[in-house]
Amino acid sequence: MKLEIINGHLLDAANGINVKQNLYIADGKVVATGSAPADFRADRSIDASGLFVAPGLVDLSVRLREPGYEYKATLESELNAAMHGGVTSLVCPPDTDPVLDEPGLVEMLKHRAKTLNQAHVYPLGALTVGLKGDALTEMAELTEAGCIGFSQAETPVADTAVLLRALEYAKTFGYSVWLRPQDAHIGCSGVAHSGPLASRLGLAGVPVIAETIALHTIFELVRVSGARVHLCRISSAAGVELVRRAKKEGLPVTCDVGVHHLHLTDADIGFFDSNARVNPPFRSQRDRDAIRQALEDGTIDAVCSDHTPVDDDEKLLPFGEASPGATGLELLLPLMMKWACEPGDTSPARIAMAMAKISSNAARIAAVPCGSLVMGGIADLCLFDAERCWKVEAGRLASQGKHTPFLGYEVAGQVQMTIVAGKPAFER
């Protein structure tokens, strides 16, 4: 299929493209920008007037809930939500049921996703068998099955000797390890940021040191092993500063932050709003401001949706008993626009910077072939209106998970079309 996208504003931070130009696609790949190739005859012409034409979004943390948790969401519903959000490639953690610690399970998930012809799905394999933190998985076999890295999801490895062995093994074979920095004991039963608000509400706290102690440990093990580590969902000012120092030292680490944490603080819990029950918890305004600044200066490499659909039975409970998580696939783009742009000021330069955090930078971390408009590259595209305002309502979300702390908010930035491998997969 041959497509021409005309009158759009091309935006590709990876290649320094920020200009109004036409784009041409053939056989699922980008073949030209500006002028059509010789003898090019489009099967379809798409008028992108008033729209930005950017690489499809790359989301570094999406729980698809399959296998095992289909009552919360299905592969079909969440990949459909990805299309609505312009997400063409996504990384899924291994905390399914059963855990992604066997090659057959990974192959099954990859096959199921491929038959749906929507977003590219890149699984993370379990770092330890059953995520129990004891025996290492067969990383080589899991890589052959399609895993792009290894993770413990939300379950920290309590035994540092096991974690060191895992990092040494990963270094030997060039694998990346994705870790969420949290101590295995401190704050493990907490549900909110440790601070005055949690004390007033009588909620068990998760102190910042639960993150910083884990970061100190990880960095020491990286110094010894030399392994490449991606830090998932940094949440505190102190954590950001430790990452900044580690990068200045030259340690092979990258990090991301959940998009919700760019905007909300522990004060947004309000009167025990379980929609604001997330993991890691929303922290203080000082922490949020430090995260926003670290994203600006490049200390934080990428932003993810941390998409975690939760069903009503597990969410509509008292705050301390509710399951953590929020839907995010369809909010990743507008919430990034909210961070990058002042109201009424949709500067292409600011939008390009924001898009890099959820496309090219994320693709580089995951080491997947997407996130840019390079000639000959896969034509995964997101066409969006940066100024289109819409209200976040449960009924408008394609995800089976309808819970988000942004319900009722009006946001700007709406995907109008998503193209995957040169084929329109969603049109509004």
C-alpha positions as CSV (number, residue, x, y, z in Angstrom):
1,M,0.0,0.0,0.0
2,K,1.3,3.4,-1.0
3,L,0.3,6.5,1.1
4,E,1.0,10.2,0.7
5,I,0.5,12.4,3.7
6,I,0.2,16.0,2.6
7,N,0.1,19.5,4.3
8,G,1.3,18.1,7.6
9,H,4.0,19.4,9.9
10,L,6.7,16.7,10.2
11,L,8.3,16.3,13.6
12,D,11.2,14.0,14.2
13,A,13.6,14.9,17.0
14,A,15.9,12.0,16.2
15,N,16.7,13.5,12.8
16,G,16.2,17.2,13.5
17,I,13.1,17.4,11.3
18,N,10.7,20.2,12.2
19,V,9.1,21.4,9.0
20,K,5.9,21.4,7.0
21,Q,6.5,18.8,4.3
22,N,4.8,15.9,2.6
23,L,5.7,12.4,3.5
24,Y,5.5,9.3,1.3
25,I,5.1,5.6,2.3
26,A,5.4,2.4,0.3
27,D,5.5,-1.2,1.4
28,G,5.2,-0.2,5.0
29,K,8.3,2.1,5.0
30,V,9.1,5.8,4.7
31,V,10.4,6.3,1.2
32,A,10.6,10.1,0.9
33,T,9.8,13.5,2.4
34,G,9.2,16.7,0.5
35,S,8.8,15.5,-3.1
36,A,7.4,12.2,-4.2
37,P,9.8,9.6,-5.6
38,A,9.8,9.1,-9.4
39,D,6.8,7.1,-10.6
40,F,5.2,7.2,-7.1
41,R,1.4,6.7,-7.4
42,A,-0.4,6.9,-4.0
43,D,-3.2,4.5,-3.3
44,R,-4.5,7.0,-0.7
45,S,-3.8,10.6,0.0
46,I,-4.2,11.8,3.6
47,D,-4.6,15.6,4.2
48,A,-2.8,16.4,7.4
49,S,-3.6,20.1,7.4
50,G,-3.3,21.5,10.9
51,L,-1.7,18.3,12.2
52,F,1.7,17.2,13.4
53,V,3.0,14.1,11.7
54,A,5.4,12.4,14.1
55,P,6.9,8.9,14.7
56,G,4.5,6.6,16.6
57,L,4.8,6.8,20.3
58,V,7.0,4.3,22.1
59,D,5.7,3.4,25.6
60,L,8.1,1.8,28.0
61,S,5.6,0.4,30.5
62,V,2.2,-1.0,29.5
63,R,0.5,-3.8,31.4
64,L,-1.6,-5.6,28.8
65,R,-3.1,-7.9,31.5
66,E,-2.6,-11.0,29.4
67,P,-2.1,-13.8,30.3
68,G,-4.0,-14.2,33.6
69,Y,-5.8,-10.9,34.3
70,E,-8.2,-10.8,31.4
71,Y,-11.0,-9.6,33.8
72,K,-9.0,-6.4,34.2
73,A,-8.2,-5.9,30.5
74,T,-7.6,-7.9,27.3
75,L,-4.9,-7.7,24.6
76,E,-7.5,-6.5,22.2
77,S,-8.8,-3.7,24.4
78,E,-5.4,-2.4,25.4
79,L,-3.9,-2.5,21.9
80,N,-7.0,-0.7,20.7
81,A,-6.3,1.9,23.4
82,A,-2.7,2.1,22.2
83,M,-4.0,3.0,18.7
84,H,-6.3,5.7,20.1
85,G,-3.3,7.1,21.9
86,G,-0.9,7.0,19.0
87,V,1.3,4.4,20.6
88,T,2.7,2.1,17.9
89,S,5.3,0.3,20.0
90,L,5.1,-0.8,23.7
91,V,7.1,-2.6,26.3
92,C,5.2,-4.9,28.7
93,P,6.5,-6.0,32.1
94,P,6.7,-9.7,33.0
95,D,4.2,-9.6,36.0
96,T,1.5,-11.5,34.2
97,D,0.0,-14.8,35.5
98,P,1.9,-17.0,34.8
99,V,4.9,-14.8,34.9
100,L,6.9,-14.3,31.7
101,D,9.7,-16.6,32.7
102,E,9.3,-19.3,30.0
103,P,10.0,-18.9,26.3
104,G,6.6,-20.5,25.4
105,L,4.7,-17.8,27.3
106,V,6.6,-15.0,25.5
107,E,6.1,-16.6,22.1
108,M,2.4,-17.0,22.8
109,L,2.1,-13.3,23.8
110,K,4.1,-12.2,20.7
111,H,1.9,-14.3,18.4
112,R,-1.3,-13.1,19.9
113,A,-0.2,-9.5,19.5
114,K,1.0,-10.0,15.9
115,T,-2.4,-11.5,14.8
116,L,-4.1,-8.3,15.9
117,N,-2.0,-6.2,13.5
118,Q,-1.8,-3.2,15.8
119,A,1.0,-2.0,18.1
120,H,4.4,-3.7,18.1
121,V,4.7,-5.5,21.5
122,Y,8.1,-6.0,23.1
123,P,8.0,-8.1,26.3
124,L,10.4,-7.9,29.2
125,G,11.3,-11.3,30.5
126,A,11.4,-12.1,34.2
127,L,14.8,-11.6,35.8
128,T,14.2,-14.4,38.3
129,V,12.0,-17.4,38.1
130,G,8.5,-16.5,39.2
131,L,9.8,-13.0,40.1
132,K,10.7,-14.7,43.5
133,G,14.2,-13.3,43.6
134,D,15.9,-16.6,44.0
135,A,16.9,-18.5,40.7
136,L,17.8,-16.6,37.5
137,T,15.7,-17.3,34.4
138,E,17.1,-18.7,31.2
139,M,17.8,-15.3,29.7
140,A,19.3,-16.5,26.5
141,E,16.2,-18.6,25.7
142,L,13.9,-15.7,26.6
143,T,15.8,-13.4,24.4
144,E,15.5,-15.8,21.5
145,A,11.7,-15.9,22.2
146,G,11.5,-12.1,21.8
147,C,12.3,-10.5,25.1
148,I,14.2,-7.2,24.8
149,G,15.4,-7.1,28.4
150,F,14.8,-8.4,31.9
151,S,12.8,-7.0,34.8
152,Q,11.4,-7.8,38.3
153,A,8.4,-5.5,37.6
154,E,7.2,-4.3,41.0
155,T,9.0,-7.1,43.0
156,P,12.4,-6.1,44.2
157,V,15.2,-8.6,44.6
158,A,15.9,-8.7,48.3
159,D,19.1,-10.8,48.0
160,T,21.8,-8.5,46.5
161,A,24.0,-11.5,45.8
162,V,21.3,-12.7,43.4
163,L,20.9,-9.3,41.8
164,L,24.7,-9.1,41.3
165,R,24.8,-12.5,39.6
166,A,21.9,-11.3,37.3
167,L,23.7,-8.1,36.4
168,E,27.0,-10.0,35.7
169,Y,25.2,-12.5,33.5
170,A,23.4,-9.7,31.7
171,K,26.7,-7.8,31.1
172,T,28.3,-10.9,29.7
173,F,25.7,-11.4,27.0
174,G,24.8,-7.7,26.4
175,Y,21.3,-7.8,27.9
176,S,19.7,-4.8,29.6
177,V,18.1,-5.0,33.1
178,W,15.1,-2.9,34.0
179,L,14.7,-2.2,37.7
180,R,12.3,-0.1,39.6
181,P,14.3,1.2,42.6
182,Q,12.5,0.3,45.7
183,D,13.8,-1.3,48.9
184,A,12.4,-4.8,49.6
185,H,11.5,-3.9,53.2
186,I,11.2,-0.2,53.8
187,G,7.8,1.1,52.8
188,C,6.7,-2.3,51.4
189,S,3.3,-2.0,53.0
190,G,2.9,1.7,52.3
191,V,0.2,3.2,50.1
192,A,1.1,6.9,50.0
193,H,4.1,9.2,50.2
194,S,5.4,9.5,53.7
195,G,4.6,13.0,54.8
196,P,2.2,15.3,56.7
197,L,-0.7,14.4,54.4
198,A,-0.4,10.6,54.8
199,S,-0.1,11.1,58.6
200,R,-3.3,13.2,58.7
201,L,-5.2,10.7,56.6
202,G,-3.9,7.8,58.6
203,L,-2.3,6.1,55.6
204,A,0.8,3.9,55.7
205,G,3.7,5.8,54.1
206,V,6.4,5.0,51.5
207,P,9.4,7.1,52.4
208,V,11.8,8.5,49.8
209,I,14.6,6.5,51.3
210,A,12.8,3.4,49.9
211,E,13.9,4.7,46.5
212,T,17.2,6.2,47.3
213,I,18.5,3.1,49.3
214,A,17.7,0.9,46.3
215,L,19.4,3.4,43.9
216,H,22.6,3.4,46.0
217,T,22.6,-0.4,45.9
218,I,21.9,-0.6,42.1
219,F,24.7,1.9,41.4
220,E,27.2,0.0,43.5
221,L,26.3,-3.2,41.6
222,V,26.5,-1.5,38.3
223,R,30.0,-0.2,39.1
224,V,31.1,-3.8,39.9
225,S,29.3,-5.6,37.0
226,G,29.3,-2.9,34.3
227,A,25.7,-4.0,33.3
228,R,23.4,-1.7,31.4
229,V,20.5,-0.8,33.7
230,H,17.3,1.1,33.0
231,L,15.7,2.6,36.1
232,C,11.9,2.6,35.9
233,R,9.6,5.4,37.2
234,I,11.8,7.6,39.4
235,S,9.6,9.5,41.8
236,S,11.6,11.8,44.0
237,A,13.9,14.8,44.0
238,A,16.6,12.8,45.9
239,G,16.3,10.0,43.4
240,V,16.7,12.3,40.5
241,E,19.8,13.8,42.1
242,L,21.4,10.4,42.5
243,V,20.7,9.5,38.9
244,R,22.2,12.8,37.8
245,R,25.4,12.0,39.7
246,A,25.5,8.4,38.3
247,K,25.3,9.7,34.8
248,K,28.0,12.3,35.4
249,E,30.2,9.4,36.7
250,G,29.6,7.6,33.4
251,L,27.6,4.7,34.7
252,P,25.6,2.9,31.9
253,V,22.2,3.9,33.3
254,T,19.0,5.4,31.9
255,C,15.7,6.3,33.6
256,D,12.1,7.1,32.9
257,V,9.2,8.6,34.9
258,G,5.5,7.9,34.7
259,V,3.6,10.7,33.0
260,H,1.2,11.1,35.8
261,H,4.1,12.1,38.1
262,L,4.8,15.1,36.0
263,H,1.6,16.8,37.1
264,L,0.3,15.3,40.4
265,T,1.4,15.3,44.0
266,D,0.3,13.6,47.2
267,A,-2.2,16.4,47.7
268,D,-4.1,15.1,44.8
269,I,-5.2,12.1,46.9
270,G,-7.8,14.5,48.2
271,F,-10.4,12.8,50.3
272,F,-9.1,9.3,49.7
273,D,-9.5,9.2,45.9
274,S,-8.5,5.7,45.0
275,N,-7.9,6.8,41.4
276,A,-4.8,8.5,42.8
277,R,-3.5,5.2,44.3
278,V,-0.5,4.5,42.1
279,N,2.9,2.8,42.5
280,P,5.2,4.6,43.2
281,P,3.0,7.0,45.0
282,F,2.6,10.7,44.1
283,R,5.1,12.6,46.2
284,S,5.5,16.2,47.3
285,Q,5.4,19.3,45.2
286,R,9.2,19.6,45.6
287,D,9.6,16.1,44.2
288,R,7.3,16.8,41.3
289,D,9.0,20.0,40.4
290,A,12.4,18.3,40.5
291,I,11.1,15.6,38.1
292,R,9.8,18.2,35.7
293,Q,13.2,20.0,35.7
294,A,15.1,16.7,35.3
295,L,13.1,15.9,32.3
296,E,13.8,19.3,30.8
297,D,17.6,19.0,31.4
298,G,17.9,15.4,30.1
299,T,18.6,13.7,33.4
300,I,15.3,11.8,32.9
301,D,15.6,10.1,29.5
302,A,12.0,9.2,28.7
303,V,8.4,9.2,29.9
304,C,6.1,6.3,30.0
305,S,2.3,5.9,30.5
306,D,2.8,3.3,33.3
307,H,-0.5,2.0,31.9
308,T,-2.1,-0.3,34.5
309,P,-5.8,-1.0,34.0
310,V,-7.6,-1.9,37.1
311,D,-11.2,-3.2,37.3
312,D,-14.0,-1.6,39.4
313,D,-14.0,-4.3,42.0
314,E,-10.4,-3.6,42.9
315,K,-10.4,0.2,42.5
316,L,-13.7,1.2,44.2
317,L,-12.4,0.3,47.6
318,P,-11.1,2.3,50.5
319,F,-7.8,4.0,49.5
320,G,-5.5,1.7,51.4
321,E,-7.2,-1.4,50.0
322,A,-7.6,-0.4,46.4
323,S,-5.3,-1.8,43.8
324,P,-2.6,0.6,42.6
325,G,-2.7,1.7,38.9
326,A,-4.2,4.0,36.4
327,T,-4.9,3.9,32.7
328,G,-2.5,6.0,30.7
329,L,-2.1,4.9,27.0
330,E,-4.6,7.5,25.7
331,L,-3.3,10.2,28.0
332,L,0.4,9.9,27.3
333,L,0.4,12.4,24.4
334,P,-1.9,15.1,26.0
335,L,-0.2,15.0,29.3
336,M,3.2,15.5,27.6
337,M,1.7,18.4,25.8
338,K,0.5,19.8,29.1
339,W,4.1,19.5,30.5
340,A,5.8,21.0,27.4
341,C,3.5,23.8,26.3
342,E,2.0,26.8,28.0
343,P,-1.8,27.2,27.4
344,G,-2.3,28.6,23.9
345,D,1.4,28.2,23.0
346,T,2.0,25.1,21.0
347,S,5.6,25.9,19.9
348,P,6.8,23.2,17.5
349,A,10.2,23.3,19.2
350,R,8.7,22.5,22.6
351,I,6.4,19.8,21.1
352,A,9.5,18.2,19.4
353,M,11.3,18.1,22.7
354,A,8.3,16.4,24.3
355,M,7.8,14.0,21.5
356,A,11.5,12.9,21.8
357,K,10.8,11.7,25.3
358,I,8.0,9.4,24.2
359,S,9.4,8.3,20.8
360,S,13.1,8.4,19.8
361,N,14.5,8.4,23.4
362,A,12.2,5.6,24.5
363,A,13.1,3.6,21.3
364,R,16.8,4.0,22.1
365,I,16.4,2.7,25.6
366,A,14.4,-0.3,24.4
367,A,16.8,-0.8,21.5
368,V,13.9,-1.2,19.0
369,P,13.8,0.0,15.4
370,C,11.3,2.8,15.6
371,G,10.8,6.3,17.0
372,S,12.0,8.2,13.9
373,L,11.1,9.1,10.3
374,V,14.3,7.8,8.8
375,M,14.2,6.9,5.1
376,G,13.7,3.2,4.7
377,G,12.5,2.9,8.3
378,I,9.2,1.3,9.4
379,A,6.3,3.7,8.8
380,D,4.9,3.9,12.3
381,L,3.2,7.3,12.5
382,C,1.1,9.4,14.8
383,L,-0.9,12.3,13.3
384,F,-2.2,14.6,16.1
385,D,-3.8,18.0,16.7
386,A,-1.8,19.7,19.4
387,E,-4.5,22.2,20.1
388,R,-7.6,20.0,20.1
389,C,-9.1,20.0,23.6
390,W,-11.1,17.1,25.0
391,K,-12.4,16.1,28.3
392,V,-11.1,12.9,30.0
393,E,-14.2,10.8,30.6
394,A,-14.4,7.1,31.4
395,G,-16.8,6.5,28.5
396,R,-14.4,8.1,26.0
397,L,-11.5,5.8,26.9
398,A,-10.9,2.8,24.7
399,S,-9.0,0.9,27.4
400,Q,-10.9,-1.6,29.5
401,G,-9.4,0.2,32.5
402,K,-11.4,3.4,33.1
403,H,-9.7,4.7,36.2
404,T,-7.3,7.6,36.1
405,P,-6.7,10.6,38.5
406,F,-7.4,12.9,35.4
407,L,-11.0,12.0,35.1
408,G,-12.9,15.3,34.5
409,Y,-9.8,17.2,33.3
410,E,-9.8,19.0,30.0
411,V,-6.6,18.3,28.1
412,A,-5.1,19.5,24.8
413,G,-3.6,17.2,22.2
414,Q,-5.6,14.5,20.4
415,V,-4.5,11.8,18.0
416,Q,-6.4,11.9,14.7
417,M,-4.8,8.9,13.0
418,T,-2.3,6.1,13.8
419,I,-0.4,4.3,11.1
420,V,1.4,1.1,11.8
421,A,3.8,-0.4,9.3
422,G,2.4,1.8,6.6
423,K,-1.3,0.9,7.2
424,P,-3.9,3.2,8.9
425,A,-4.8,1.3,12.1
426,F,-7.0,4.1,13.7
427,E,-8.8,7.1,12.4
428,R,-10.9,9.4,14.5
